[in-house]
Amino acid sequence: MTSTVTRHGPDGRQTASGPEPAGEPRGGRSGFAWLVRLPSAAVHGLRRSAGTTPGRLTLIGVGLVLLALLAGTVAGIQLGERKSTIDGLVDHREPLTAAAQEVYRSLSDADATAAGTLLDAASEGIALRDRYDVDIARAGAALAKAASASAGNPQAVAQVDVLSRQLPVYTGLVETARTNSRQGNPVGAAYLAEASQLMRAEILPAAKALYEIEVERLSEEQDDAASVPWLTGLLALALLGALIVTQVYLKRRTNRVLNVGLLVATIAVGLAVLWAAVAVTFQSVLVGSGRSSGSEQTDVIVRARIAALQARADETLTLLARGNGTAYEQEYQSSIRRLSGPNGDGGLLGEARDGTEGLPAADHVEAAVRSAGAWREVHGQVRNFDNGGRYKDAVELAIQTEGDEGATAAFTRLDGDLARGIADSRQLFLDDTTNASRALTLLSPGFAVLSLVAMLGSILGIRERLREYR
C-alpha cells in the first residue's frame, strides 16, 4: 500500500507529490537492529584496527593486560584456597578425626574395663572403675565434638544418632551388672554380657563407621591440598609466553632490542612462576609426607589398638562365662590374629612396623610387637589354668598388674606402646602439614602483586612503542 504526501505550492494550493518510499522508517535504524549488527561491527572494527601497526600494538597491549589480570585473579583464588585447605587440615579436620578415633578407642576400652571390674571385684571401686568412668567421659566429650561437625554429612549424623541413643542404655546395663555383682547375684555377669553384646553389635560399629567417615574426609582434603593447580600454571605460562612472543615481534618490527616495560613484566611473571612452582612442589611433598608417614600410620596403629582392646574384652568375658565362653575365646583369637597375625609377626602390628620404619613411632611399634607376644603367651597360660579347673589361678594371672607375668600387665604395656606410637605419628602429621602451610606463606598475595607489575609493565612497554607513531 502506498500513500501520497500533500504539499502546499508557491501559490498556497495543495499539490500531491509522489508516493513516499517504503522501507526504513524516519528517524534512522531501530535500536534492536543496531544491537544485532553490533558484534559484526565490532569484529569489522577490530580487523580494520589490526590492519595498522598502532592498532595491532593496542590489541596486543589489551590482551596482555587482560591475561595478566586473569592469571593474577585465578592464582590469588586458587593458592589462597589451597593454603586455607592445608590450615583446615591442621586446625579442623585432623582434630575431628582424632575425636572420632577417641570415641572408638574409649568405648572399646570401656567395654574391656567393665568386664574387668566384675572379674576383679576387689579393685572394682578403685582403679578399674575409675578407668571405666574416664573412658565414658572421654567418649562423651569426643562424641560431642564429632557431632558438632557432622551436620553436613547424613552418614555421620546417622552414626552420631546411634551412639547418642545407645550409650546411655549401655551404661545403665553396666551399672545394673555392678549392683548385682556387689550383692553377690550371679545375674550380674548376664547383664554385663548383654551390655557387651550391645556395645559390639551397635555401638562399636557406629563408632567405627564414624571414624572411617572422618578418615575418608581427611584423605579427600589431603588429595585437594596435594593436587596441582593446573589452571594457575597454564595461565601463568601463557602470560609468560605471550610476553616473550610480543618482545620478539617488537624487535622484528622496530629493530629495538630492549623494551624496559615488557622486560620488567616478563621478569615479574617469571619470578611468580618460579616462586609458585617451588612453593607448591615443597608443599605437595610435605602434605604427602604428612599423609604417608603421619595420618596413614596413625590409622594403622589406631586399628591395632582397637583390636587389642577388643581382644582384652574377649579374654575377660571368657573367664566371666565360667566354662561357657567358647564364643568369646574364638573372638579373642580372631582379634589377636588381626592384631599380630597367626605367628605374632604380622597383622596390623606388622603393617605398622613396616610403615613406621625410620620414623619416630618405630621404637614404640617394635615395643608393642614384643608386648603383644608376651600377652599371647600369658593368655595361653590363663586358658590352660581355666581349662584345667584352676579358675582362681586363671583369674589371678589374668588380672595381675605387677611385674611382667600377668595378662593385664602385658596388655597395659601394649596399650601404652600403641598410644605413644599414635601420638608420635599424629605429631609427624601436624609438623609436616604445618610446614606445608608455611611454604605457601605470602604466595597468593605475592603472585597477585607480581601480576600487577606485569600489567603495568605491559602498559608502559606498549605505550612507549605507540608514542613513536604520533
Buried (B, 14 or more C-beta within 10 A) or exposed (E): EEEEEEEEEEEEEEEEEEEEEEEEEEEEEEEEEEEEEEEEEEEEEEEEEEEEBEBBBBBBBEBBBEBBBBBBEBBBBBBBBBBBBBBBBBEEBBBBBBBBBBBBBBBBBBBBBBBBBBBBBEBBEEBBBEBBEBBBEBBBBBBEBBBEBBEEBEEBEBBBEBBBEBBEBBBEBBEBBBEBBEEEEEEBBBBBBBBBEBBBEBBBEBBBBBBBBBBEBBBEBBEBBBEEBEBBBEBBEBBBEBBBEBBEEBEEEEEEEEBEBBBBBBBBBBBBBEBBEEBBEBBBBBBBBBBBBBBBBBBBBBBBBBBBBBBBBBBBBBBBBEEEBEEBBEBBBBBBBBBBBEEBEBBBBBBBBEBBEEBBBBBBBBBBBBBBBBBBBBBEBBBEBBEEEBBEBBBBBBBBEEEEEBBBBBBBBBBBBBBBBBBBBBBBBBBBBBBBBBBBEEBBEBBBBBBBBBBBBBBBBBEBBBEEEE
